[in-house]
Amino acid sequence: MTEDLATVSIAAMRQRIDEIDDAFIRLWRERAELSHRIGATRIAAGGTRLVLSREQQIMDRFRDGIGEEGTQLALLVLRAGRGPL
C-alpha cells in the first residue's frame, strides 16, 4: 500500500470511528436518562433506588459480550445512570 493510499484509508477509518463515537455518546445520554427515570419511578412507587440483581445482569452481559474489560465499562455505564454509590 502506498503512503497516499494509507493516508486516505486511515482518514476513512478515523471518520467511521468518529461516527461510532457520536452514536455511542448519543446512546450513552439516552440510556442515562432512561435509567434516571426508572430510578425516580421506582422510588416514587416506594421501591429501592438500586436493584442489585439488575446491575449484576448488566455487568454479566457486558463481560460476556466484551470480555473482562466489559465489567469496567458496565460499571461506568451504571454509574452514569444512577450516579455514584
C-alpha positions as CSV (number, residue, x, y, z in Angstrom):
1,M,0.0,0.0,0.0
2,T,1.4,3.4,-0.9
3,E,1.7,6.2,1.6
4,D,-1.1,8.2,-0.1
5,L,-3.5,5.2,0.0
6,A,-2.6,4.5,3.6
7,T,-3.3,8.1,4.5
8,V,-6.7,8.0,2.7
9,S,-7.5,4.7,4.3
10,I,-6.6,5.9,7.8
11,A,-8.7,9.1,7.3
12,A,-11.7,7.0,6.3
13,M,-11.3,4.7,9.2
14,R,-11.0,7.6,11.6
15,Q,-14.1,9.2,10.2
16,R,-16.0,6.0,10.9
17,I,-14.6,5.9,14.4
18,D,-15.9,9.4,14.9
19,E,-19.3,8.4,13.6
20,I,-19.4,5.5,16.0
21,D,-18.2,7.7,18.9
22,D,-21.0,10.2,18.1
23,A,-23.6,7.4,18.2
24,F,-22.1,6.0,21.4
25,I,-22.4,9.4,23.1
26,R,-26.0,9.8,21.9
27,L,-26.9,6.4,23.2
28,W,-25.0,6.9,26.5
29,R,-27.0,10.0,27.2
30,E,-30.3,8.3,26.2
31,R,-29.5,5.3,28.4
32,A,-28.6,7.5,31.4
33,E,-31.8,9.5,31.1
34,L,-33.9,6.3,31.0
35,S,-32.0,4.9,34.0
36,H,-32.7,8.2,35.9
37,R,-36.4,7.9,35.0
38,I,-36.6,4.3,36.1
39,G,-34.9,5.1,39.4
40,A,-37.3,8.0,40.1
41,T,-40.3,5.9,39.2
42,R,-39.1,3.1,41.4
43,I,-38.6,5.4,44.4
44,A,-41.9,7.2,43.8
45,A,-43.6,3.7,44.0
46,G,-41.9,3.0,47.3
47,G,-39.1,0.9,45.9
48,T,-35.4,1.0,46.4
49,R,-33.0,3.2,44.5
50,L,-31.0,0.3,43.2
51,V,-31.8,-3.2,42.2
52,L,-28.5,-5.1,42.6
53,S,-29.7,-8.2,40.7
54,R,-30.4,-5.9,37.6
55,E,-27.0,-4.3,37.9
56,Q,-25.4,-7.8,38.1
57,Q,-27.3,-8.8,34.9
58,I,-25.9,-5.7,33.1
59,M,-22.4,-6.4,34.3
60,D,-22.6,-10.0,33.2
61,R,-23.9,-9.1,29.8
62,F,-21.1,-6.6,29.2
63,R,-18.4,-9.0,30.5
64,D,-19.9,-11.8,28.3
65,G,-20.0,-9.6,25.2
66,I,-16.7,-7.7,25.6
67,G,-14.5,-9.7,28.0
68,E,-13.1,-8.7,31.3
69,E,-12.9,-5.0,30.2
70,G,-16.7,-5.2,29.8
71,T,-17.0,-5.2,33.6
72,Q,-15.3,-1.9,33.9
73,L,-17.4,-0.4,31.0
74,A,-20.5,-1.7,32.7
75,L,-19.6,0.0,35.9
76,L,-19.2,3.3,34.1
77,V,-22.5,2.8,32.3
78,L,-24.3,2.0,35.5
79,R,-22.8,5.0,37.3
80,A,-23.9,7.3,34.5
81,G,-27.4,6.2,35.1
82,R,-27.6,6.1,38.8
83,G,-24.8,8.3,40.0
84,P,-22.1,7.2,42.4
85,L,-23.0,4.9,45.2
